[in-house]
Amino acid sequence: MDNFQSIIANLGFPIAISMYLLIRIEGKLQSLTDSINELSKNIIKLK
């Protein structure tokens, strides 16, 4: 049981932080993708 708690303490926090950052980055990447697509459409309209 002591070994299990040590593993959770050593790995749980970095995993939780990694998941949080991945979720945040995914939202920002989706927003960036949408902006690039919108820009492409506007450039095509200008031609």
mmCIF entry with sequence, helices, sheets and N, C-alpha, C, O atoms, coordinates in Angstrom:
data_MODEL
# 
_entry.id   MODEL 
# 
_entity.id                         1 
_entity.type                       polymer 
_entity.pdbx_number_of_molecules   1 
# 
_entity_poly.entity_id                      1 
_entity_poly.type                           'polypeptide(L)' 
_entity_poly.nstd_linkage                   no 
_entity_poly.nstd_monomer                   no 
_entity_poly.pdbx_seq_one_letter_code       MDNFQSIIANLGFPIAISMYLLIRIEGKLQSLTDSINELSKNIIKLK 
_entity_poly.pdbx_seq_one_letter_code_can   MDNFQSIIANLGFPIAISMYLLIRIEGKLQSLTDSINELSKNIIKLK 
_entity_poly.pdbx_strand_id                 A 
# 
loop_
_entity_poly_seq.entity_id 
_entity_poly_seq.num 
_entity_poly_seq.mon_id 
_entity_poly_seq.hetero 
1 1  MET n 
1 2  ASP n 
1 3  ASN n 
1 4  PHE n 
1 5  GLN n 
1 6  SER n 
1 7  ILE n 
1 8  ILE n 
1 9  ALA n 
1 10 ASN n 
1 11 LEU n 
1 12 GLY n 
1 13 PHE n 
1 14 PRO n 
1 15 ILE n 
1 16 ALA n 
1 17 ILE n 
1 18 SER n 
1 19 MET n 
1 20 TYR n 
1 21 LEU n 
1 22 LEU n 
1 23 ILE n 
1 24 ARG n 
1 25 ILE n 
1 26 GLU n 
1 27 GLY n 
1 28 LYS n 
1 29 LEU n 
1 30 GLN n 
1 31 SER n 
1 32 LEU n 
1 33 THR n 
1 34 ASP n 
1 35 SER n 
1 36 ILE n 
1 37 ASN n 
1 38 GLU n 
1 39 LEU n 
1 40 SER n 
1 41 LYS n 
1 42 ASN n 
1 43 ILE n 
1 44 ILE n 
1 45 LYS n 
1 46 LEU n 
1 47 LYS n 
# 
_struct_asym.id          A 
_struct_asym.entity_id   1 
# 
_struct_conf.conf_type_id            HELX_P 
_struct_conf.id                      HELX_P1 
_struct_conf.pdbx_PDB_helix_id       AA1 
_struct_conf.beg_label_comp_id       ASP 
_struct_conf.beg_label_asym_id       A 
_struct_conf.beg_label_seq_id        2 
_struct_conf.pdbx_beg_PDB_ins_code   ? 
_struct_conf.end_label_comp_id       LEU 
_struct_conf.end_label_asym_id       A 
_struct_conf.end_label_seq_id        46 
_struct_conf.pdbx_end_PDB_ins_code   ? 
_struct_conf.beg_auth_comp_id        ASP 
_struct_conf.beg_auth_asym_id        A 
_struct_conf.beg_auth_seq_id         2 
_struct_conf.end_auth_comp_id        LEU 
_struct_conf.end_auth_asym_id        A 
_struct_conf.end_auth_seq_id         46 
_struct_conf.pdbx_PDB_helix_class    1 
_struct_conf.details                 ? 
_struct_conf.pdbx_PDB_helix_length   45 
# 
_struct_conf_type.id          HELX_P 
_struct_conf_type.criteria    ? 
_struct_conf_type.reference   ? 
# 
loop_
_atom_site.group_PDB 
_atom_site.id 
_atom_site.type_symbol 
_atom_site.label_atom_id 
_atom_site.label_alt_id 
_atom_site.label_comp_id 
_atom_site.label_asym_id 
_atom_site.label_entity_id 
_atom_site.label_seq_id 
_atom_site.pdbx_PDB_ins_code 
_atom_site.Cartn_x 
_atom_site.Cartn_y 
_atom_site.Cartn_z 
_atom_site.occupancy 
_atom_site.B_iso_or_equiv 
_atom_site.pdbx_formal_charge 
_atom_site.auth_seq_id 
_atom_site.auth_comp_id 
_atom_site.auth_asym_id 
_atom_site.auth_atom_id 
_atom_site.pdbx_PDB_model_num 
ATOM 1   N N  . MET A 1 1  ? 0.823   -1.195 0.000   1.00 0.00 ? 1  MET A N  1 
ATOM 2   C CA . MET A 1 1  ? 0.000   0.000  0.000   1.00 0.00 ? 1  MET A CA 1 
ATOM 3   C C  . MET A 1 1  ? 0.868   1.260  0.000   1.00 0.00 ? 1  MET A C  1 
ATOM 4   O O  . MET A 1 1  ? 0.531   2.254  -0.643  1.00 0.00 ? 1  MET A O  1 
ATOM 5   N N  . ASP A 1 2  ? 1.961   1.210  0.711   1.00 0.00 ? 2  ASP A N  1 
ATOM 6   C CA . ASP A 1 2  ? 2.868   2.355  0.784   1.00 0.00 ? 2  ASP A CA 1 
ATOM 7   C C  . ASP A 1 2  ? 3.492   2.641  -0.581  1.00 0.00 ? 2  ASP A C  1 
ATOM 8   O O  . ASP A 1 2  ? 3.684   3.797  -0.959  1.00 0.00 ? 2  ASP A O  1 
ATOM 9   N N  . ASN A 1 3  ? 3.801   1.580  -1.308  1.00 0.00 ? 3  ASN A N  1 
ATOM 10  C CA . ASN A 1 3  ? 4.376   1.704  -2.643  1.00 0.00 ? 3  ASN A CA 1 
ATOM 11  C C  . ASN A 1 3  ? 3.375   2.352  -3.597  1.00 0.00 ? 3  ASN A C  1 
ATOM 12  O O  . ASN A 1 3  ? 3.736   3.201  -4.412  1.00 0.00 ? 3  ASN A O  1 
ATOM 13  N N  . PHE A 1 4  ? 2.122   1.941  -3.484  1.00 0.00 ? 4  PHE A N  1 
ATOM 14  C CA . PHE A 1 4  ? 1.056   2.481  -4.331  1.00 0.00 ? 4  PHE A CA 1 
ATOM 15  C C  . PHE A 1 4  ? 0.880   3.979  -4.092  1.00 0.00 ? 4  PHE A C  1 
ATOM 16  O O  . PHE A 1 4  ? 0.719   4.739  -5.047  1.00 0.00 ? 4  PHE A O  1 
ATOM 17  N N  . GLN A 1 5  ? 0.909   4.407  -2.851  1.00 0.00 ? 5  GLN A N  1 
ATOM 18  C CA . GLN A 1 5  ? 0.781   5.827  -2.520  1.00 0.00 ? 5  GLN A CA 1 
ATOM 19  C C  . GLN A 1 5  ? 1.960   6.622  -3.065  1.00 0.00 ? 5  GLN A C  1 
ATOM 20  O O  . GLN A 1 5  ? 1.797   7.760  -3.503  1.00 0.00 ? 5  GLN A O  1 
ATOM 21  N N  . SER A 1 6  ? 3.125   6.033  -3.039  1.00 0.00 ? 6  SER A N  1 
ATOM 22  C CA . SER A 1 6  ? 4.316   6.690  -3.568  1.00 0.00 ? 6  SER A CA 1 
ATOM 23  C C  . SER A 1 6  ? 4.193   6.875  -5.078  1.00 0.00 ? 6  SER A C  1 
ATOM 24  O O  . SER A 1 6  ? 4.548   7.926  -5.614  1.00 0.00 ? 6  SER A O  1 
ATOM 25  N N  . ILE A 1 7  ? 3.690   5.850  -5.757  1.00 0.00 ? 7  ILE A N  1 
ATOM 26  C CA . ILE A 1 7  ? 3.514   5.949  -7.213  1.00 0.00 ? 7  ILE A CA 1 
ATOM 27  C C  . ILE A 1 7  ? 2.508   7.040  -7.545  1.00 0.00 ? 7  ILE A C  1 
ATOM 28  O O  . ILE A 1 7  ? 2.744   7.844  -8.447  1.00 0.00 ? 7  ILE A O  1 
ATOM 29  N N  . ILE A 1 8  ? 1.390   7.079  -6.829  1.00 0.00 ? 8  ILE A N  1 
ATOM 30  C CA . ILE A 1 8  ? 0.365   8.105  -7.062  1.00 0.00 ? 8  ILE A CA 1 
ATOM 31  C C  . ILE A 1 8  ? 0.946   9.493  -6.809  1.00 0.00 ? 8  ILE A C  1 
ATOM 32  O O  . ILE A 1 8  ? 0.701   10.421 -7.580  1.00 0.00 ? 8  ILE A O  1 
ATOM 33  N N  . ALA A 1 9  ? 1.704   9.633  -5.745  1.00 0.00 ? 9  ALA A N  1 
ATOM 34  C CA . ALA A 1 9  ? 2.277   10.938 -5.408  1.00 0.00 ? 9  ALA A CA 1 
ATOM 35  C C  . ALA A 1 9  ? 3.284   11.387 -6.457  1.00 0.00 ? 9  ALA A C  1 
ATOM 36  O O  . ALA A 1 9  ? 3.353   12.573 -6.780  1.00 0.00 ? 9  ALA A O  1 
ATOM 37  N N  . ASN A 1 10 ? 4.060   10.460 -6.988  1.00 0.00 ? 10 ASN A N  1 
ATOM 38  C CA . ASN A 1 10 ? 5.095   10.817 -7.950  1.00 0.00 ? 10 ASN A CA 1 
ATOM 39  C C  . ASN A 1 10 ? 4.568   10.994 -9.364  1.00 0.00 ? 10 ASN A C  1 
ATOM 40  O O  . ASN A 1 10 ? 5.108   11.800 -10.122 1.00 0.00 ? 10 ASN A O  1 
ATOM 41  N N  . LEU A 1 11 ? 3.531   10.263 -9.737  1.00 0.00 ? 11 LEU A N  1 
ATOM 42  C CA . LEU A 1 11 ? 3.039   10.309 -11.107 1.00 0.00 ? 11 LEU A CA 1 
ATOM 43  C C  . LEU A 1 11 ? 1.700   11.031 -11.260 1.00 0.00 ? 11 LEU A C  1 
ATOM 44  O O  . LEU A 1 11 ? 1.412   11.572 -12.328 1.00 0.00 ? 11 LEU A O  1 
ATOM 45  N N  . GLY A 1 12 ? 0.901   11.048 -10.238 1.00 0.00 ? 12 GLY A N  1 
ATOM 46  C CA . GLY A 1 12 ? -0.438  11.629 -10.336 1.00 0.00 ? 12 GLY A CA 1 
ATOM 47  C C  . GLY A 1 12 ? -0.423  13.112 -10.651 1.00 0.00 ? 12 GLY A C  1 
ATOM 48  O O  . GLY A 1 12 ? -1.158  13.566 -11.528 1.00 0.00 ? 12 GLY A O  1 
ATOM 49  N N  . PHE A 1 13 ? 0.391   13.860 -9.962  1.00 0.00 ? 13 PHE A N  1 
ATOM 50  C CA . PHE A 1 13 ? 0.443   15.308 -10.179 1.00 0.00 ? 13 PHE A CA 1 
ATOM 51  C C  . PHE A 1 13 ? 0.927   15.667 -11.584 1.00 0.00 ? 13 PHE A C  1 
ATOM 52  O O  . PHE A 1 13 ? 0.279   16.474 -12.251 1.00 0.00 ? 13 PHE A O  1 
ATOM 53  N N  . PRO A 1 14 ? 2.043   15.098 -12.063 1.00 0.00 ? 14 PRO A N  1 
ATOM 54  C CA . PRO A 1 14 ? 2.465   15.433 -13.430 1.00 0.00 ? 14 PRO A CA 1 
ATOM 55  C C  . PRO A 1 14 ? 1.434   15.023 -14.486 1.00 0.00 ? 14 PRO A C  1 
ATOM 56  O O  . PRO A 1 14 ? 1.247   15.728 -15.478 1.00 0.00 ? 14 PRO A O  1 
ATOM 57  N N  . ILE A 1 15 ? 0.770   13.891 -14.276 1.00 0.00 ? 15 ILE A N  1 
ATOM 58  C CA . ILE A 1 15 ? -0.257  13.466 -15.225 1.00 0.00 ? 15 ILE A CA 1 
ATOM 59  C C  . ILE A 1 15 ? -1.414  14.452 -15.218 1.00 0.00 ? 15 ILE A C  1 
ATOM 60  O O  . ILE A 1 15 ? -1.920  14.819 -16.278 1.00 0.00 ? 15 ILE A O  1 
ATOM 61  N N  . ALA A 1 16 ? -1.835  14.879 -14.047 1.00 0.00 ? 16 ALA A N  1 
ATOM 62  C CA . ALA A 1 16 ? -2.948  15.834 -13.948 1.00 0.00 ? 16 ALA A CA 1 
ATOM 63  C C  . ALA A 1 16 ? -2.591  17.161 -14.621 1.00 0.00 ? 16 ALA A C  1 
ATOM 64  O O  . ALA A 1 16 ? -3.413  17.726 -15.342 1.00 0.00 ? 16 ALA A O  1 
ATOM 65  N N  . ILE A 1 17 ? -1.399  17.653 -14.397 1.00 0.00 ? 17 ILE A N  1 
ATOM 66  C CA . ILE A 1 17 ? -0.961  18.906 -15.027 1.00 0.00 ? 17 ILE A CA 1 
ATOM 67  C C  . ILE A 1 17 ? -0.882  18.741 -16.535 1.00 0.00 ? 17 ILE A C  1 
ATOM 68  O O  . ILE A 1 17 ? -1.294  19.636 -17.274 1.00 0.00 ? 17 ILE A O  1 
ATOM 69  N N  . SER A 1 18 ? -0.363  17.617 -17.006 1.00 0.00 ? 18 SER A N  1 
ATOM 70  C CA . SER A 1 18 ? -0.260  17.367 -18.449 1.00 0.00 ? 18 SER A CA 1 
ATOM 71  C C  . SER A 1 18 ? -1.634  17.336 -19.094 1.00 0.00 ? 18 SER A C  1 
ATOM 72  O O  . SER A 1 18 ? -1.832  17.921 -20.159 1.00 0.00 ? 18 SER A O  1 
ATOM 73  N N  . MET A 1 19 ? -2.576  16.667 -18.469 1.00 0.00 ? 19 MET A N  1 
ATOM 74  C CA . MET A 1 19 ? -3.933  16.593 -19.018 1.00 0.00 ? 19 MET A CA 1 
ATOM 75  C C  . MET A 1 19 ? -4.566  17.986 -19.064 1.00 0.00 ? 19 MET A C  1 
ATOM 76  O O  . MET A 1 19 ? -5.200  18.347 -20.056 1.00 0.00 ? 19 MET A O  1 
ATOM 77  N N  . TYR A 1 20 ? -4.397  18.758 -18.007 1.00 0.00 ? 20 TYR A N  1 
ATOM 78  C CA . TYR A 1 20 ? -4.944  20.118 -17.964 1.00 0.00 ? 20 TYR A CA 1 
ATOM 79  C C  . TYR A 1 20 ? -4.378  20.971 -19.096 1.00 0.00 ? 20 TYR A C  1 
ATOM 80  O O  . TYR A 1 20 ? -5.119  21.674 -19.783 1.00 0.00 ? 20 TYR A O  1 
ATOM 81  N N  . LEU A 1 21 ? -3.067  20.905 -19.283 1.00 0.00 ? 21 LEU A N  1 
ATOM 82  C CA . LEU A 1 21 ? -2.435  21.706 -20.338 1.00 0.00 ? 21 LEU A CA 1 
ATOM 83  C C  . LEU A 1 21 ? -2.848  21.244 -21.724 1.00 0.00 ? 21 LEU A C  1 
ATOM 84  O O  . LEU A 1 21 ? -3.055  22.070 -22.613 1.00 0.00 ? 21 LEU A O  1 
ATOM 85  N N  . LEU A 1 22 ? -2.973  19.936 -21.924 1.00 0.00 ? 22 LEU A N  1 
ATOM 86  C CA . LEU A 1 22 ? -3.411  19.430 -23.225 1.00 0.00 ? 22 LEU A CA 1 
ATOM 87  C C  . LEU A 1 22 ? -4.827  19.884 -23.558 1.00 0.00 ? 22 LEU A C  1 
ATOM 88  O O  . LEU A 1 22 ? -5.120  20.226 -24.704 1.00 0.00 ? 22 LEU A O  1 
ATOM 89  N N  . ILE A 1 23 ? -5.695  19.888 -22.569 1.00 0.00 ? 23 ILE A N  1 
ATOM 90  C CA . ILE A 1 23 ? -7.067  20.339 -22.794 1.00 0.00 ? 23 ILE A CA 1 
ATOM 91  C C  . ILE A 1 23 ? -7.086  21.824 -23.143 1.00 0.00 ? 23 ILE A C  1 
ATOM 92  O O  . ILE A 1 23 ? -7.821  22.242 -24.038 1.00 0.00 ? 23 ILE A O  1 
ATOM 93  N N  . ARG A 1 24 ? -6.292  22.613 -22.448 1.00 0.00 ? 24 ARG A N  1 
ATOM 94  C CA . ARG A 1 24 ? -6.242  24.053 -22.745 1.00 0.00 ? 24 ARG A CA 1 
ATOM 95  C C  . ARG A 1 24 ? -5.660  24.319 -24.123 1.00 0.00 ? 24 ARG A C  1 
ATOM 96  O O  . ARG A 1 24 ? -6.178  25.154 -24.865 1.00 0.00 ? 24 ARG A O  1 
ATOM 97  N N  . ILE A 1 25 ? -4.588  23.616 -24.473 1.00 0.00 ? 25 ILE A N  1 
ATOM 98  C CA . ILE A 1 25 ? -3.940  23.819 -25.765 1.00 0.00 ? 25 ILE A CA 1 
ATOM 99  C C  . ILE A 1 25 ? -4.865  23.391 -26.899 1.00 0.00 ? 25 ILE A C  1 
ATOM 100 O O  . ILE A 1 25 ? -4.875  24.015 -27.960 1.00 0.00 ? 25 ILE A O  1 
ATOM 101 N N  . GLU A 1 26 ? -5.652  22.319 -26.680 1.00 0.00 ? 26 GLU A N  1 
ATOM 102 C CA . GLU A 1 26 ? -6.557  21.854 -27.720 1.00 0.00 ? 26 GLU A CA 1 
ATOM 103 C C  . GLU A 1 26 ? -7.568  22.942 -28.078 1.00 0.00 ? 26 GLU A C  1 
ATOM 104 O O  . GLU A 1 26 ? -7.859  23.156 -29.255 1.00 0.00 ? 26 GLU A O  1 
ATOM 105 N N  . GLY A 1 27 ? -8.094  23.614 -27.086 1.00 0.00 ? 27 GLY A N  1 
ATOM 106 C CA . GLY A 1 27 ? -9.044  24.697 -27.340 1.00 0.00 ? 27 GLY A CA 1 
ATOM 107 C C  . GLY A 1 27 ? -8.415  25.840 -28.114 1.00 0.00 ? 27 GLY A C  1 
ATOM 108 O O  . GLY A 1 27 ? -9.028  26.400 -29.022 1.00 0.00 ? 27 GLY A O  1 
ATOM 109 N N  . LYS A 1 28 ? -7.206  26.177 -27.755 1.00 0.00 ? 28 LYS A N  1 
ATOM 110 C CA . LYS A 1 28 ? -6.510  27.262 -28.455 1.00 0.00 ? 28 LYS A CA 1 
ATOM 111 C C  . LYS A 1 28 ? -6.169  26.862 -29.884 1.00 0.00 ? 28 LYS A C  1 
ATOM 112 O O  . LYS A 1 28 ? -6.248  27.690 -30.791 1.00 0.00 ? 28 LYS A O  1 
ATOM 113 N N  . LEU A 1 29 ? -5.788  25.595 -30.099 1.00 0.00 ? 29 LEU A N  1 
ATOM 114 C CA . LEU A 1 29 ? -5.490  25.123 -31.447 1.00 0.00 ? 29 LEU A CA 1 
ATOM 115 C C  . LEU A 1 29 ? -6.738  25.133 -32.324 1.00 0.00 ? 29 LEU A C  1 
ATOM 116 O O  . LEU A 1 29 ? -6.665  25.468 -33.506 1.00 0.00 ? 29 LEU A O  1 
ATOM 117 N N  . GLN A 1 30 ? -7.879  24.768 -31.751 1.00 0.00 ? 30 GLN A N  1 
ATOM 118 C CA . GLN A 1 30 ? -9.119  24.792 -32.513 1.00 0.00 ? 30 GLN A CA 1 
ATOM 119 C C  . GLN A 1 30 ? -9.468  26.222 -32.906 1.00 0.00 ? 30 GLN A C  1 
ATOM 120 O O  . GLN A 1 30 ? -9.905  26.467 -34.030 1.00 0.00 ? 30 GLN A O  1 
ATOM 121 N N  . SER A 1 31 ? -9.282  27.154 -31.998 1.00 0.00 ? 31 SER A N  1 
ATOM 122 C CA . SER A 1 31 ? -9.542  28.561 -32.294 1.00 0.00 ? 31 SER A CA 1 
ATOM 123 C C  . SER A 1 31 ? -8.601  29.062 -33.383 1.00 0.00 ? 31 SER A C  1 
ATOM 124 O O  . SER A 1 31 ? -9.025  29.797 -34.275 1.00 0.00 ? 31 SER A O  1 
ATOM 125 N N  . LEU A 1 32 ? -7.349  28.679 -33.320 1.00 0.00 ? 32 LEU A N  1 
ATOM 126 C CA . LEU A 1 32 ? -6.367  29.076 -34.326 1.00 0.00 ? 32 LEU A CA 1 
ATOM 127 C C  . LEU A 1 32 ? -6.712  28.485 -35.691 1.00 0.00 ? 32 LEU A C  1 
ATOM 128 O O  . LEU A 1 32 ? -6.596  29.165 -36.711 1.00 0.00 ? 32 LEU A O  1 
ATOM 129 N N  . THR A 1 33 ? -7.131  27.233 -35.712 1.00 0.00 ? 33 THR A N  1 
ATOM 130 C CA . THR A 1 33 ? -7.540  26.582 -36.959 1.00 0.00 ? 33 THR A CA 1 
ATOM 131 C C  . THR A 1 33 ? -8.728  27.301 -37.578 1.00 0.00 ? 33 THR A C  1 
ATOM 132 O O  . THR A 1 33 ? -8.761  27.529 -38.788 1.00 0.00 ? 33 THR A O  1 
ATOM 133 N N  . ASP A 1 34 ? -9.698  27.654 -36.754 1.00 0.00 ? 34 ASP A N  1 
ATOM 134 C CA . ASP A 1 34 ? -10.875 28.380 -37.255 1.00 0.00 ? 34 ASP A CA 1 
ATOM 135 C C  . ASP A 1 34 ? -10.471 29.733 -37.829 1.00 0.00 ? 34 ASP A C  1 
ATOM 136 O O  . ASP A 1 34 ? -10.989 30.143 -38.867 1.00 0.00 ? 34 ASP A O  1 
ATOM 137 N N  . SER A 1 35 ? -9.560  30.420 -37.171 1.00 0.00 ? 35 SER A N  1 
ATOM 138 C CA . SER A 1 35 ? -9.100  31.724 -37.650 1.00 0.00 ? 35 SER A CA 1 
ATOM 139 C C  . SER A 1 35 ? -8.362  31.596 -38.984 1.00 0.00 ? 35 SER A C  1 
ATOM 140 O O  . SER A 1 35 ? -8.542  32.427 -39.874 1.00 0.00 ? 35 SER A O  1 
ATOM 141 N N  . ILE A 1 36 ? -7.544  30.574 -39.125 1.00 0.00 ? 36 ILE A N  1 
ATOM 142 C CA . ILE A 1 36 ? -6.814  30.361 -40.375 1.00 0.00 ? 36 ILE A CA 1 
ATOM 143 C C  . ILE A 1 36 ? -7.785  30.048 -41.504 1.00 0.00 ? 36 ILE A C  1 
ATOM 144 O O  . ILE A 1 36 ? -7.626  30.547 -42.618 1.00 0.00 ? 36 ILE A O  1 
ATOM 145 N N  . ASN A 1 37 ? -8.790  29.222 -41.222 1.00 0.00 ? 37 ASN A N  1 
ATOM 146 C CA . ASN A 1 37 ? -9.786  28.909 -42.244 1.00 0.00 ? 37 ASN A CA 1 
ATOM 147 C C  . ASN A 1 37 ? -10.558 30.159 -42.663 1.00 0.00 ? 37 ASN A C  1 
ATOM 148 O O  . ASN A 1 37 ? -10.824 30.359 -43.848 1.00 0.00 ? 37 ASN A O  1 
ATOM 149 N N  . GLU A 1 38 ? -10.909 30.983 -41.709 1.00 0.00 ? 38 GLU A N  1 
ATOM 150 C CA . GLU A 1 38 ? -11.615 32.232 -42.011 1.00 0.00 ? 38 GLU A CA 1 
ATOM 151 C C  . GLU A 1 38 ? -10.735 33.150 -42.859 1.00 0.00 ? 38 GLU A C  1 
ATOM 152 O O  . GLU A 1 38 ? -11.215 33.765 -43.811 1.00 0.00 ? 38 GLU A O  1 
ATOM 153 N N  . LEU A 1 39 ? -9.463  33.243 -42.520 1.00 0.00 ? 39 LEU A N  1 
ATOM 154 C CA . LEU A 1 39 ? -8.531  34.062 -43.285 1.00 0.00 ? 39 LEU A CA 1 
ATOM 155 C C  . LEU A 1 39 ? -8.414  33.551 -44.719 1.00 0.00 ? 39 LEU A C  1 
ATOM 156 O O  . LEU A 1 39 ? -8.390  34.343 -45.661 1.00 0.00 ? 39 LEU A O  1 
ATOM 157 N N  . SER A 1 40 ? -8.341  32.250 -44.882 1.00 0.00 ? 40 SER A N  1 
ATOM 158 C CA . SER A 1 40 ? -8.255  31.669 -46.222 1.00 0.00 ? 40 SER A CA 1 
ATOM 159 C C  . SER A 1 40 ? -9.486  32.026 -47.052 1.00 0.00 ? 40 SER A C  1 
ATOM 160 O O  . SER A 1 40 ? -9.373  32.377 -48.226 1.00 0.00 ? 40 SER A O  1 
ATOM 161 N N  . LYS A 1 41 ? -10.652 31.934 -46.436 1.00 0.00 ? 41 LYS A N  1 
ATOM 162 C CA . LYS A 1 41 ? -11.891 32.282 -47.144 1.00 0.00 ? 41 LYS A CA 1 
ATOM 163 C C  . LYS A 1 41 ? -11.889 33.751 -47.549 1.00 0.00 ? 41 LYS A C  1 
ATOM 164 O O  . LYS A 1 41 ? -12.299 34.090 -48.658 1.00 0.00 ? 41 LYS A O  1 
ATOM 165 N N  . ASN A 1 42 ? -11.430 34.622 -46.654 1.00 0.00 ? 42 ASN A N  1 
ATOM 166 C CA . ASN A 1 42 ? -11.394 36.055 -46.966 1.00 0.00 ? 42 ASN A CA 1 
ATOM 167 C C  . ASN A 1 42 ? -10.388 36.375 -48.073 1.00 0.00 ? 42 ASN A C  1 
ATOM 168 O O  . ASN A 1 42 ? -10.636 37.247 -48.905 1.00 0.00 ? 42 ASN A O  1 
ATOM 169 N N  . ILE A 1 43 ? -9.269  35.678 -48.082 1.00 0.00 ? 43 ILE A N  1 
ATOM 170 C CA . ILE A 1 43 ? -8.266  35.895 -49.133 1.00 0.00 ? 43 ILE A CA 1 
ATOM 171 C C  . ILE A 1 43 ? -8.829  35.457 -50.479 1.00 0.00 ? 43 ILE A C  1 
ATOM 172 O O  . ILE A 1 43 ? -8.621  36.129 -51.490 1.00 0.00 ? 43 ILE A O  1 
ATOM 173 N N  . ILE A 1 44 ? -9.544  34.328 -50.495 1.00 0.00 ? 44 ILE A N  1 
ATOM 174 C CA . ILE A 1 44 ? -10.151 33.854 -51.734 1.00 0.00 ? 44 ILE A CA 1 
ATOM 175 C C  . ILE A 1 44 ? -11.188 34.848 -52.244 1.00 0.00 ? 44 ILE A C  1 
ATOM 176 O O  . ILE A 1 44 ? -11.291 35.068 -53.451 1.00 0.00 ? 44 ILE A O  1 
ATOM 177 N N  . LYS A 1 45 ? -11.956 35.451 -51.339 1.00 0.00 ? 45 LYS A N  1 
ATOM 178 C CA . LYS A 1 45 ? -12.970 36.444 -51.730 1.00 0.00 ? 45 LYS A CA 1 
ATOM 179 C C  . LYS A 1 45 ? -12.329 37.687 -52.352 1.00 0.00 ? 45 LYS A C  1 
ATOM 180 O O  . LYS A 1 45 ? -12.905 38.305 -53.248 1.00 0.00 ? 45 LYS A O  1 
ATOM 181 N N  . LEU A 1 46 ? -11.136 38.050 -51.874 1.00 0.00 ? 46 LEU A N  1 
ATOM 182 C CA . LEU A 1 46 ? -10.461 39.236 -52.385 1.00 0.00 ? 46 LEU A CA 1 
ATOM 183 C C  . LEU A 1 46 ? -9.968  39.055 -53.821 1.00 0.00 ? 46 LEU A C  1 
ATOM 184 O O  . LEU A 1 46 ? -9.858  40.021 -54.576 1.00 0.00 ? 46 LEU A O  1 
ATOM 185 N N  . LYS A 1 47 ? -9.677  37.818 -54.182 1.00 0.00 ? 47 LYS A N  1 
ATOM 186 C CA . LYS A 1 47 ? -9.150  37.557 -55.534 1.00 0.00 ? 47 LYS A CA 1 
ATOM 187 C C  . LYS A 1 47 ? -10.260 37.595 -56.495 1.00 0.00 ? 47 LYS A C  1 
ATOM 188 O O  . LYS A 1 47 ? -10.047 37.401 -57.692 1.00 0.00 ? 47 LYS A O  1 
# 
